[in-house]
Amino acid sequence: MAPEPTLLAFLLLLLVLNVPSGSFSAKTNDESVYESFLQCLEKNTNPQDKISNLVYSQSNTAYTSVLRAYIRNARYNTSATPKPVVIVTPTQISHVQATVICTKKVGYQLKIRSGGHDYDGISYISDTPFFILDMFNLRSIEVDIKDESASVQAGATLGELYYKIWESSKGHGFPAGVCPTVGVGGHLSGGGYGNMLRKYGLSVDNVLDAQIVDVNGKLLDRKAMGEDLFWAICGGGGGSFGVIISYKIKLVPVPKTVTVFRVERTLDQNATDVVYKWQLVAPTISNDLFMRMLLQPVTRKGKQTIRASIVTLYLGDSDSLVALLGKEFPELGLKKENCNETSWIQSVLWWANFDLGTSPDVLLDRNPNDANFLKRKSDYVQKPIPKDGLEWLWKKMIDVGKTGLVFNPYGGRMSEIPASATPFPHRAGNLYKIQYSVNWQEAGKEADNKFMTQIRRLHSYMTSFVSKNPRSAFLNYRDLDIGVMVPNKDSFEQGSVYGYKYFNDNFDRLVKVKTAVDPENFFRNEQSIPTLPRKA
């Protein structure tokens, strides 16, 4: 491919002046690229849009605040973190189309950010020169209660979506995540799960249509893109195939009254029996009941122990819930006074750690109070961990430090949907998913190494209890530890290392789709879907 005119002129200037290229700063070259990129954007958008007001170079006074606004992991908000040359904040679909066309023209990498909750930051960092396409302005939501559907753009948050549904109907909801500031684009394209998955499946199991801008800058809906690409962006990660603009989703019915509770047990309060029985009950009980369990090393009365917390959403009233668990899970000892009856929208707030009775208006707040340093990992459990295994695990958790575990039960609707229905393969056969979770406040390399070592140790200890061949993982719990695509050495072999863990047997179909729609691998990141090797 011939160099761009601006780059060619720059190289000729070096020759004329007989100056080594290394004596020019990267910033000088970045500014040249920015000018070329901006000129291209202006040619490919409506002049009335004033696209230059939506493009931030590193010299722009608002650049840092725009970049940091959607960084949710403080590990990637340091002076050493690689920064984008340009941030584009489109307000129109045509701006997205132009950004794709012009980023290709200047030859930089394009990272797509819809909320910033990707745990290892791959939507806003890179080791190669890159731009960020930040979708936060594309956040429109249109709810059609008569059709029981909604169209939601990628830059909207889950909180905004839930709020709009509640505004239109008190009898509808949508099965998606419990954190209100998560961006719709990344959440849905990676599968999307929440506390109604046992009743209604994943978010992508309730997607009816989508819009995507492809590698040629064309806007495609489901019919235009074809069923293979539509399948791929419903769980295979949108960032490998194009820029997700919006999804049309199917709303689900929710009862007038739902019930929530949180019950905690420590080891001297029969926590081991509760955890063991949870494994048998949570994936098999009524589909109306979702019981998440959190396991955390804590100190009580000067002694280290494990706290097991069960956090629940039940699509029904407290009387029937207490009766159900009294029969199926007597070890928990649930009483009616432990339960809170409320509306679905209030349960959303409660799960997001707001008090019951809080105004739903808080779901429109995009600004979390702070961003922790954090690391997450994942696993799938297919056979109950025996009690002696749990007792061994408690000792290891206490020894490791502060890393906690979150158990999310499957079963119900998840077991009824074939593994090949969407790219997300982790369906029947899995009792529950584990999230490994550690947060810390201390900045610096020493703290980073300390807590990263802790979570990796605990993940290693769990090897004998979790899925094998492959040891599966959940795409939306991004974890670069399980494999990465090395910059400028993209290969099917490298992609297979993490690809089969995230997608199991669906990985091969994703690779075929990727090769068909983006053969030059423009849409790439550290864990993107690779293309098939080119034939000689």
C-alpha positions as a Python dict, from the first residue, in 0.01 Angstrom:
ca = {
    (1, 'M'): (0, 0, 0),
    (2, 'A'): (141, 345, -96),
    (3, 'P'): (201, 593, 186),
    (4, 'E'): (-47, 877, 237),
    (5, 'P'): (52, 1213, 79),
    (6, 'T'): (104, 1376, 421),
    (7, 'L'): (328, 1095, 539),
    (8, 'L'): (519, 1096, 208),
    (9, 'A'): (582, 1470, 240),
    (10, 'F'): (705, 1421, 594),
    (11, 'L'): (953, 1151, 484),
    (12, 'L'): (1079, 1364, 194),
    (13, 'L'): (1136, 1652, 435),
    (14, 'L'): (1357, 1429, 650),
    (15, 'L'): (1564, 1337, 345),
    (16, 'V'): (1604, 1698, 229),
    (17, 'L'): (1710, 1817, 573),
    (18, 'N'): (1927, 1507, 628),
    (19, 'V'): (1783, 1476, 979),
    (20, 'P'): (1744, 1133, 1142),
    (21, 'S'): (1378, 1045, 1189),
    (22, 'G'): (1438, 960, 1555),
    (23, 'S'): (1504, 1324, 1638),
    (24, 'F'): (1142, 1413, 1561),
    (25, 'S'): (907, 1344, 1849),
    (26, 'A'): (618, 1102, 1816),
    (27, 'K'): (398, 1397, 1905),
    (28, 'T'): (503, 1578, 1586),
    (29, 'N'): (400, 1280, 1377),
    (30, 'D'): (76, 1242, 1578),
    (31, 'E'): (-13, 1604, 1505),
    (32, 'S'): (44, 1544, 1135),
    (33, 'V'): (-175, 1234, 1145),
    (34, 'Y'): (-441, 1428, 1335),
    (35, 'E'): (-453, 1695, 1065),
    (36, 'S'): (-484, 1434, 789),
    (37, 'F'): (-750, 1249, 984),
    (38, 'L'): (-951, 1564, 1052),
    (39, 'Q'): (-938, 1668, 687),
    (40, 'C'): (-1069, 1326, 588),
    (41, 'L'): (-1351, 1348, 842),
    (42, 'E'): (-1456, 1688, 717),
    (43, 'K'): (-1473, 1556, 361),
    (44, 'N'): (-1689, 1262, 470),
    (45, 'T'): (-1937, 1441, 698),
    (46, 'N'): (-2188, 1724, 669),
    (47, 'P'): (-2010, 2061, 714),
    (48, 'Q'): (-2296, 2177, 934),
    (49, 'D'): (-2206, 1905, 1186),
    (50, 'K'): (-1877, 2082, 1272),
    (51, 'I'): (-1705, 1749, 1318),
    (52, 'S'): (-1388, 1920, 1446),
    (53, 'N'): (-1577, 1997, 1770),
    (54, 'L'): (-1619, 1622, 1827),
    (55, 'V'): (-1254, 1528, 1775),
    (56, 'Y'): (-1001, 1562, 2058),
    (57, 'S'): (-625, 1557, 1998),
    (58, 'Q'): (-379, 1534, 2285),
    (59, 'S'): (-327, 1912, 2269),
    (60, 'N'): (-697, 1981, 2328),
    (61, 'T'): (-762, 2113, 2681),
    (62, 'A'): (-1062, 1879, 2720),
    (63, 'Y'): (-872, 1569, 2600),
    (64, 'T'): (-782, 1434, 2945),
    (65, 'S'): (-1129, 1478, 3093),
    (66, 'V'): (-1292, 1311, 2790),
    (67, 'L'): (-1048, 1019, 2809),
    (68, 'R'): (-1085, 967, 3183),
    (69, 'A'): (-1465, 1004, 3192),
    (70, 'Y'): (-1521, 640, 3095),
    (71, 'I'): (-1214, 471, 3244),
    (72, 'R'): (-1364, 241, 3508),
    (73, 'N'): (-1041, 67, 3611),
    (74, 'A'): (-781, 289, 3780),
    (75, 'R'): (-504, 51, 3667),
    (76, 'Y'): (-541, 210, 3325),
    (77, 'N'): (-551, 572, 3438),
    (78, 'T'): (-183, 638, 3506),
    (79, 'S'): (80, 856, 3340),
    (80, 'A'): (238, 541, 3193),
    (81, 'T'): (-85, 416, 3034),
    (82, 'P'): (-73, 440, 2652),
    (83, 'K'): (-299, 722, 2532),
    (84, 'P'): (-494, 755, 2207),
    (85, 'V'): (-371, 1000, 1950),
    (86, 'V'): (-729, 1111, 1890),
    (87, 'I'): (-1068, 1061, 2058),
    (88, 'V'): (-1376, 1088, 1836),
    (89, 'T'): (-1714, 1142, 2006),
    (90, 'P'): (-1975, 1099, 1730),
    (91, 'T'): (-2325, 1240, 1759),
    (92, 'Q'): (-2448, 1098, 1428),
    (93, 'I'): (-2417, 758, 1262),
    (94, 'S'): (-2249, 930, 967),
    (95, 'H'): (-1969, 1037, 1205),
    (96, 'V'): (-1907, 672, 1291),
    (97, 'Q'): (-1899, 578, 923),
    (98, 'A'): (-1650, 856, 848),
    (99, 'T'): (-1433, 757, 1145),
    (100, 'V'): (-1399, 402, 1018),
    (101, 'I'): (-1314, 519, 666),
    (102, 'C'): (-1062, 779, 781),
    (103, 'T'): (-893, 565, 1048),
    (104, 'K'): (-830, 303, 781),
    (105, 'K'): (-689, 574, 556),
    (106, 'V'): (-428, 692, 806),
    (107, 'G'): (-347, 335, 909),
    (108, 'Y'): (-404, 357, 1283),
    (109, 'Q'): (-582, 115, 1513),
    (110, 'L'): (-940, 198, 1617),
    (111, 'K'): (-1062, 117, 1967),
    (112, 'I'): (-1439, 134, 2031),
    (113, 'R'): (-1566, 234, 2376),
    (114, 'S'): (-1929, 224, 2485),
    (115, 'G'): (-1895, 234, 2862),
    (116, 'G'): (-1543, 147, 2967),
    (117, 'H'): (-1635, -147, 3190),
    (118, 'D'): (-1412, -394, 3005),
    (119, 'Y'): (-1206, -519, 3296),
    (120, 'D'): (-868, -514, 3120),
    (121, 'G'): (-924, -185, 2941),
    (122, 'I'): (-886, -301, 2583),
    (123, 'S'): (-1146, -53, 2455),
    (124, 'Y'): (-925, 241, 2547),
    (125, 'I'): (-560, 129, 2559),
    (126, 'S'): (-317, -17, 2305),
    (127, 'D'): (55, -63, 2255),
    (128, 'T'): (28, 57, 1895),
    (129, 'P'): (-78, 406, 1775),
    (130, 'F'): (-456, 422, 1807),
    (131, 'F'): (-772, 629, 1807),
    (132, 'I'): (-1074, 588, 2037),
    (133, 'L'): (-1424, 599, 1893),
    (134, 'D'): (-1621, 687, 2206),
    (135, 'M'): (-1991, 614, 2163),
    (136, 'F'): (-2128, 793, 2471),
    (137, 'N'): (-2321, 1054, 2268),
    (138, 'L'): (-2508, 786, 2071),
    (139, 'R'): (-2744, 691, 2352),
    (140, 'S'): (-3101, 721, 2222),
    (141, 'I'): (-3360, 473, 2354),
    (142, 'E'): (-3703, 420, 2201),
    (143, 'V'): (-3947, 194, 2386),
    (144, 'D'): (-4248, 44, 2209),
    (145, 'I'): (-4468, -118, 2473),
    (146, 'K'): (-4731, -220, 2218),
    (147, 'D'): (-4462, -419, 2035),
    (148, 'E'): (-4292, -510, 2367),
    (149, 'S'): (-3958, -401, 2226),
    (150, 'A'): (-3703, -124, 2251),
    (151, 'S'): (-3431, 14, 2027),
    (152, 'V'): (-3123, 122, 2220),
    (153, 'Q'): (-2802, 273, 2092),
    (154, 'A'): (-2464, 137, 2195),
    (155, 'G'): (-2364, 440, 2402),
    (156, 'A'): (-2663, 421, 2634),
    (157, 'T'): (-2611, 273, 2979),
    (158, 'L'): (-2807, -13, 3132),
    (159, 'G'): (-2936, 229, 3393),
    (160, 'E'): (-3075, 455, 3122),
    (161, 'L'): (-3235, 159, 2950),
    (162, 'Y'): (-3400, 35, 3269),
    (163, 'Y'): (-3524, 388, 3344),
    (164, 'K'): (-3681, 427, 2999),
    (165, 'I'): (-3854, 89, 3026),
    (166, 'W'): (-3990, 182, 3371),
    (167, 'E'): (-4113, 517, 3239),
    (168, 'S'): (-4317, 334, 2973),
    (169, 'S'): (-4439, 32, 3167),
    (170, 'K'): (-4442, -99, 3522),
    (171, 'G'): (-4489, -454, 3395),
    (172, 'H'): (-4185, -492, 3169),
    (173, 'G'): (-3811, -530, 3219),
    (174, 'F'): (-3504, -656, 3039),
    (175, 'P'): (-3257, -929, 3142),
    (176, 'A'): (-2919, -758, 3163),
    (177, 'G'): (-2651, -657, 3412),
    (178, 'V'): (-2688, -516, 3762),
    (179, 'C'): (-2443, -224, 3727),
    (180, 'P'): (-2626, 82, 3588),
    (181, 'T'): (-2318, 249, 3432),
    (182, 'V'): (-2233, -42, 3200),
    (183, 'G'): (-2254, 53, 2831),
    (184, 'V'): (-2512, -130, 2622),
    (185, 'G'): (-2282, -185, 2324),
    (186, 'G'): (-2016, -389, 2501),
    (187, 'H'): (-2258, -562, 2735),
    (188, 'L'): (-2491, -698, 2469),
    (189, 'S'): (-2229, -775, 2207),
    (190, 'G'): (-2045, -991, 2461),
    (191, 'G'): (-2354, -1183, 2574),
    (192, 'G'): (-2489, -985, 2865),
    (193, 'Y'): (-2626, -1154, 3176),
    (194, 'G'): (-2804, -1046, 3488),
    (195, 'N'): (-3032, -1165, 3765),
    (196, 'M'): (-3314, -1277, 3533),
    (197, 'L'): (-3100, -1512, 3321),
    (198, 'R'): (-3253, -1828, 3470),
    (199, 'K'): (-3598, -1702, 3364),
    (200, 'Y'): (-3520, -1530, 3033),
    (201, 'G'): (-3164, -1621, 2938),
    (202, 'L'): (-2893, -1376, 2838),
    (203, 'S'): (-2943, -1030, 2697),
    (204, 'V'): (-2850, -1163, 2351),
    (205, 'D'): (-3117, -1430, 2376),
    (206, 'N'): (-3360, -1138, 2361),
    (207, 'V'): (-3212, -940, 2070),
    (208, 'L'): (-3433, -900, 1762),
    (209, 'D'): (-3223, -681, 1532),
    (210, 'A'): (-2909, -472, 1527),
    (211, 'Q'): (-2730, -198, 1336),
    (212, 'I'): (-2358, -212, 1264),
    (213, 'V'): (-2111, -3, 1065),
    (214, 'D'): (-1887, -245, 877),
    (215, 'V'): (-1527, -215, 766),
    (216, 'N'): (-1632, -31, 451),
    (217, 'G'): (-1825, 229, 647),
    (218, 'K'): (-2166, 90, 548),
    (219, 'L'): (-2459, 86, 790),
    (220, 'L'): (-2620, -259, 801),
    (221, 'D'): (-2926, -396, 978),
    (222, 'R'): (-2995, -765, 1039),
    (223, 'K'): (-3131, -825, 691),
    (224, 'A'): (-2845, -643, 520),
    (225, 'M'): (-2567, -797, 729),
    (226, 'G'): (-2701, -1153, 705),
    (227, 'E'): (-2760, -1410, 974),
    (228, 'D'): (-2394, -1510, 1016),
    (229, 'L'): (-2279, -1161, 1113),
    (230, 'F'): (-2591, -1102, 1322),
    (231, 'W'): (-2517, -1426, 1506),
    (232, 'A'): (-2155, -1320, 1563),
    (233, 'I'): (-2238, -983, 1723),
    (234, 'C'): (-2485, -1144, 1962),
    (235, 'G'): (-2222, -1276, 2199),
    (236, 'G'): (-1899, -1280, 1995),
    (237, 'G'): (-1796, -926, 2080),
    (238, 'G'): (-1889, -646, 1843),
    (239, 'G'): (-1542, -494, 1833),
    (240, 'S'): (-1407, -774, 1614),
    (241, 'F'): (-1660, -719, 1335),
    (242, 'G'): (-1749, -350, 1317),
    (243, 'V'): (-1901, -71, 1522),
    (244, 'I'): (-2229, -162, 1692),
    (245, 'I'): (-2471, 129, 1656),
    (246, 'S'): (-2782, -14, 1821),
    (247, 'Y'): (-2979, -321, 1918),
    (248, 'K'): (-3351, -385, 1900),
    (249, 'I'): (-3441, -588, 2207),
    (250, 'K'): (-3741, -786, 2323),
    (251, 'L'): (-3880, -671, 2657),
    (252, 'V'): (-3987, -934, 2908),
    (253, 'P'): (-4282, -936, 3153),
    (254, 'V'): (-4209, -877, 3520),
    (255, 'P'): (-4465, -914, 3802),
    (256, 'K'): (-4597, -619, 4001),
    (257, 'T'): (-4427, -757, 4311),
    (258, 'V'): (-4077, -906, 4328),
    (259, 'T'): (-3879, -1004, 4635),
    (260, 'V'): (-3516, -942, 4725),
    (261, 'F'): (-3305, -1049, 5020),
    (262, 'R'): (-2946, -1069, 5137),
    (263, 'V'): (-2847, -1332, 5393),
    (264, 'E'): (-2494, -1373, 5531),
    (265, 'R'): (-2327, -1668, 5702),
    (266, 'T'): (-1975, -1718, 5836),
    (267, 'L'): (-1796, -2047, 5896),
    (268, 'D'): (-1922, -2070, 6254),
    (269, 'Q'): (-2277, -2014, 6123),
    (270, 'N'): (-2282, -2324, 5898),
    (271, 'A'): (-2147, -2139, 5591),
    (272, 'T'): (-1987, -2455, 5453),
    (273, 'D'): (-2318, -2645, 5460),
    (274, 'V'): (-2496, -2347, 5304),
    (275, 'V'): (-2239, -2313, 5022),
    (276, 'Y'): (-2243, -2685, 4946),
    (277, 'K'): (-2623, -2701, 4935),
    (278, 'W'): (-2639, -2383, 4727),
    (279, 'Q'): (-2455, -2567, 4450),
    (280, 'L'): (-2729, -2830, 4439),
    (281, 'V'): (-3026, -2594, 4470),
    (282, 'A'): (-2947, -2264, 4295),
    (283, 'P'): (-2916, -2410, 3941),
    (284, 'T'): (-3222, -2639, 3972),
    (285, 'I'): (-3481, -2445, 4172),
    (286, 'S'): (-3769, -2242, 4020),
    (287, 'N'): (-3666, -2034, 3719),
    (288, 'D'): (-3819, -1733, 3895),
    (289, 'L'): (-3541, -1740, 4153),
    (290, 'F'): (-3184, -1616, 4105),
    (291, 'M'): (-2949, -1657, 4403),
    (292, 'R'): (-2605, -1506, 4360),
    (293, 'M'): (-2349, -1605, 4623),
    (294, 'L'): (-2046, -1399, 4726),
    (295, 'L'): (-1757, -1555, 4918),
    (296, 'Q'): (-1513, -1322, 5091),
    (297, 'P'): (-1232, -1362, 5348),
    (298, 'V'): (-1315, -1135, 5645),
    (299, 'T'): (-1208, -1083, 6006),
    (300, 'R'): (-1460, -1138, 6285),
    (301, 'K'): (-1368, -1090, 6654),
    (302, 'G'): (-1000, -1093, 6562),
    (303, 'K'): (-1028, -1422, 6375),
    (304, 'Q'): (-1012, -1475, 6001),
    (305, 'T'): (-1310, -1652, 5846),
    (306, 'I'): (-1512, -1675, 5526),
    (307, 'R'): (-1836, -1485, 5479),
    (308, 'A'): (-2092, -1631, 5240),
    (309, 'S'): (-2354, -1380, 5123),
    (310, 'I'): (-2657, -1487, 4921),
    (311, 'V'): (-2818, -1206, 4722),
    (312, 'T'): (-3148, -1282, 4555),
    (313, 'L'): (-3410, -1170, 4306),
    (314, 'Y'): (-3738, -1363, 4309),
    (315, 'L'): (-4009, -1287, 4055),
    (316, 'G'): (-4290, -1330, 4307),
    (317, 'D'): (-4398, -1249, 4663),
    (318, 'S'): (-4215, -1324, 4987),
    (319, 'D'): (-4463, -1582, 5118),
    (320, 'S'): (-4411, -1812, 4822),
    (321, 'L'): (-4034, -1754, 4834),
    (322, 'V'): (-4005, -1842, 5203),
    (323, 'A'): (-4216, -2155, 5146),
    (324, 'L'): (-4005, -2254, 4842),
    (325, 'L'): (-3672, -2217, 5021),
    (326, 'G'): (-3805, -2376, 5340),
    (327, 'K'): (-3865, -2686, 5133),
    (328, 'E'): (-3567, -2678, 4894),
    (329, 'F'): (-3301, -2501, 5103),
    (330, 'P'): (-3376, -2535, 5476),
    (331, 'E'): (-3006, -2489, 5561),
    (332, 'L'): (-3047, -2121, 5476),
    (333, 'G'): (-3313, -2070, 5741),
    (334, 'L'): (-3482, -1791, 5546),
    (335, 'K'): (-3756, -1600, 5729),
    (336, 'K'): (-4006, -1349, 5596),
    (337, 'E'): (-3842, -1069, 5790),
    (338, 'N'): (-3528, -1129, 5581),
    (339, 'C'): (-3723, -1041, 5264),
    (340, 'N'): (-3821, -716, 5099),
    (341, 'E'): (-4115, -703, 4859),
    (342, 'T'): (-4080, -430, 4600),
    (343, 'S'): (-4123, -339, 4233),
    (344, 'W'): (-3889, -455, 3958),
    (345, 'I'): (-3736, -108, 3911),
    (346, 'Q'): (-3672, -83, 4286),
    (347, 'S'): (-3505, -426, 4276),
    (348, 'V'): (-3274, -286, 4007),
    (349, 'L'): (-3180, -4, 4244),
    (350, 'W'): (-3137, -241, 4539),
    (351, 'W'): (-2905, -469, 4339),
    (352, 'A'): (-2704, -158, 4246),
    (353, 'N'): (-2656, -90, 4620),
    (354, 'F'): (-2913, 188, 4652),
    (355, 'D'): (-3166, 187, 4935),
    (356, 'L'): (-3519, 74, 4856),
    (357, 'G'): (-3730, 381, 4792),
    (358, 'T'): (-3452, 565, 4607),
    (359, 'S'): (-3575, 762, 4306),
    (360, 'P'): (-3507, 583, 3976),
    (361, 'D'): (-3356, 911, 3856),
    (362, 'V'): (-3020, 794, 3995),
    (363, 'L'): (-3009, 539, 3711),
    (364, 'L'): (-2941, 832, 3478),
    (365, 'D'): (-2618, 921, 3660),
    (366, 'R'): (-2323, 817, 3445),
    (367, 'N'): (-2055, 914, 3694),
    (368, 'P'): (-1952, 653, 3951),
    (369, 'N'): (-1817, 790, 4276),
    (370, 'D'): (-1468, 661, 4201),
    (371, 'A'): (-1273, 410, 3996),
    (372, 'N'): (-1097, 134, 4188),
    (373, 'F'): (-785, -52, 4091),
    (374, 'L'): (-923, -393, 4005),
    (375, 'K'): (-875, -732, 3840),
    (376, 'R'): (-1133, -994, 3746),
    (377, 'K'): (-1111, -1354, 3623),
    (378, 'S'): (-1372, -1623, 3550),
    (379, 'D'): (-1440, -1997, 3551),
    (380, 'Y'): (-1726, -2243, 3507),
    (381, 'V'): (-1816, -2522, 3750),
    (382, 'Q'): (-1981, -2838, 3618),
    (383, 'K'): (-1974, -3061, 3929),
    (384, 'P'): (-2043, -2952, 4288),
    (385, 'I'): (-1732, -2886, 4493),
    (386, 'P'): (-1742, -3138, 4781),
    (387, 'K'): (-1741, -3018, 5140),
    (388, 'D'): (-1381, -3121, 5201),
    (389, 'G'): (-1288, -2929, 4886),
    (390, 'L'): (-1471, -2621, 5017),
    (391, 'E'): (-1293, -2645, 5353),
    (392, 'W'): (-959, -2664, 5168),
    (393, 'L'): (-1066, -2364, 4958),
    (394, 'W'): (-1148, -2155, 5265),
    (395, 'K'): (-791, -2201, 5391),
    (396, 'K'): (-650, -2100, 5054),
    (397, 'M'): (-872, -1792, 5030),
    (398, 'I'): (-767, -1676, 5375),
    (399, 'D'): (-402, -1744, 5290),
    (400, 'V'): (-420, -1557, 4958),
    (401, 'G'): (-558, -1232, 5099),
    (402, 'K'): (-863, -1031, 4993),
    (403, 'T'): (-965, -1191, 4662),
    (404, 'G'): (-1332, -1288, 4666),
    (405, 'L'): (-1547, -1523, 4459),
    (406, 'V'): (-1890, -1458, 4310),
    (407, 'F'): (-2099, -1764, 4215),
    (408, 'N'): (-2371, -1701, 3955),
    (409, 'P'): (-2611, -1995, 3906),
    (410, 'Y'): (-2719, -2119, 3565),
    (411, 'G'): (-2984, -2378, 3488),
    (412, 'G'): (-3339, -2282, 3394),
    (413, 'R'): (-3362, -2104, 3059),
    (414, 'M'): (-2984, -2123, 3019),
    (415, 'S'): (-3000, -2502, 2996),
    (416, 'E'): (-3276, -2492, 2734),
    (417, 'I'): (-3091, -2287, 2472),
    (418, 'P'): (-2841, -2475, 2250),
    (419, 'A'): (-2475, -2382, 2289),
    (420, 'S'): (-2459, -2292, 1920),
    (421, 'A'): (-2762, -2059, 1924),
    (422, 'T'): (-2532, -1762, 1994),
    (423, 'P'): (-2151, -1737, 2018),
    (424, 'F'): (-2188, -1759, 2398),
    (425, 'P'): (-2146, -2138, 2450),
    (426, 'H'): (-2167, -2179, 2828),
    (427, 'R'): (-2516, -2323, 2863),
    (428, 'A'): (-2627, -2672, 2969),
    (429, 'G'): (-2376, -2864, 3176),
    (430, 'N'): (-2259, -2564, 3377),
    (431, 'L'): (-2392, -2533, 3731),
    (432, 'Y'): (-2257, -2184, 3783),
    (433, 'K'): (-2005, -1925, 3674),
    (434, 'I'): (-1734, -1796, 3905),
    (435, 'Q'): (-1610, -1441, 3902),
    (436, 'Y'): (-1281, -1384, 4084),
    (437, 'S'): (-1276, -1030, 4218),
    (438, 'V'): (-1018, -810, 4386),
    (439, 'N'): (-1021, -430, 4430),
    (440, 'W'): (-761, -210, 4590),
    (441, 'Q'): (-703, 160, 4659),
    (442, 'E'): (-324, 183, 4666),
    (443, 'A'): (-155, 319, 4354),
    (444, 'G'): (180, 197, 4229),
    (445, 'K'): (354, -105, 4086),
    (446, 'E'): (407, -275, 4423),
    (447, 'A'): (36, -281, 4504),
    (448, 'D'): (-47, -385, 4149),
    (449, 'N'): (190, -681, 4167),
    (450, 'K'): (64, -778, 4512),
    (451, 'F'): (-303, -801, 4425),
    (452, 'M'): (-253, -938, 4075),
    (453, 'T'): (-47, -1219, 4229),
    (454, 'Q'): (-323, -1288, 4482),
    (455, 'I'): (-600, -1334, 4227),
    (456, 'R'): (-379, -1543, 3999),
    (457, 'R'): (-290, -1773, 4288),
    (458, 'L'): (-653, -1830, 4379),
    (459, 'H'): (-739, -1895, 4014),
    (460, 'S'): (-462, -2154, 4004),
    (461, 'Y'): (-587, -2323, 4322),
    (462, 'M'): (-930, -2370, 4163),
    (463, 'T'): (-801, -2570, 3865),
    (464, 'S'): (-927, -2910, 3980),
    (465, 'F'): (-1280, -2780, 4049),
    (466, 'V'): (-1359, -2608, 3718),
    (467, 'S'): (-1417, -2688, 3350),
    (468, 'K'): (-1137, -2847, 3150),
    (469, 'N'): (-1031, -2887, 2785),
    (470, 'P'): (-1080, -2599, 2755),
    (471, 'R'): (-1086, -2424, 3088),
    (472, 'S'): (-1365, -2191, 2980),
    (473, 'A'): (-1396, -1820, 3051),
    (474, 'F'): (-1657, -1547, 2999),
    (475, 'L'): (-1579, -1288, 2729),
    (476, 'N'): (-1724, -993, 2919),
    (477, 'Y'): (-1495, -1069, 3214),
    (478, 'R'): (-1200, -976, 2993),
    (479, 'D'): (-882, -1138, 3118),
    (480, 'L'): (-560, -1085, 2925),
    (481, 'D'): (-389, -1350, 3137),
    (482, 'I'): (-548, -1624, 2927),
    (483, 'G'): (-388, -1513, 2601),
    (484, 'V'): (-337, -1211, 2377),
    (485, 'M'): (-287, -1121, 2014),
    (486, 'V'): (63, -976, 1984),
    (487, 'P'): (62, -645, 1790),
    (488, 'N'): (168, -679, 1425),
    (489, 'K'): (185, -1055, 1460),
    (490, 'D'): (-185, -1133, 1440),
    (491, 'S'): (-239, -1502, 1387),
    (492, 'F'): (-502, -1770, 1409),
    (493, 'E'): (-274, -1963, 1646),
    (494, 'Q'): (-255, -1676, 1895),
    (495, 'G'): (-628, -1612, 1872),
    (496, 'S'): (-704, -1977, 1934),
    (497, 'V'): (-538, -1964, 2277),
    (498, 'Y'): (-807, -1739, 2422),
    (499, 'G'): (-1071, -1797, 2154),
    (500, 'Y'): (-1154, -2155, 2246),
    (501, 'K'): (-1171, -2062, 2615),
    (502, 'Y'): (-1423, -1786, 2553),
    (503, 'F'): (-1625, -1954, 2278),
    (504, 'N'): (-1553, -2330, 2287),
    (505, 'D'): (-1680, -2493, 1966),
    (506, 'N'): (-1830, -2165, 1843),
    (507, 'F'): (-1484, -2014, 1791),
    (508, 'D'): (-1435, -2170, 1448),
    (509, 'R'): (-1759, -2021, 1315),
    (510, 'L'): (-1665, -1679, 1453),
    (511, 'V'): (-1331, -1699, 1270),
    (512, 'K'): (-1509, -1777, 942),
    (513, 'V'): (-1744, -1483, 988),
    (514, 'K'): (-1454, -1252, 1075),
    (515, 'T'): (-1258, -1363, 769),
    (516, 'A'): (-1559, -1298, 546),
    (517, 'V'): (-1653, -952, 675),
    (518, 'D'): (-1313, -808, 775),
    (519, 'P'): (-1043, -1001, 582),
    (520, 'E'): (-776, -732, 642),
    (521, 'N'): (-838, -749, 1019),
    (522, 'F'): (-900, -376, 1063),
    (523, 'F'): (-1123, -428, 1368),
    (524, 'R'): (-873, -582, 1605),
    (525, 'N'): (-771, -572, 1967),
    (526, 'E'): (-568, -779, 2211),
    (527, 'Q'): (-836, -1049, 2221),
    (528, 'S'): (-1025, -1004, 1896),
    (529, 'I'): (-1139, -1282, 1667),
    (530, 'P'): (-856, -1360, 1421),
    (531, 'T'): (-887, -1421, 1051),
    (532, 'L'): (-806, -1749, 882),
    (533, 'P'): (-450, -1778, 747),
    (534, 'R'): (-420, -1661, 389),
    (535, 'K'): (-347, -1927, 133),
    (536, 'A'): (-9, -1894, -35),
}
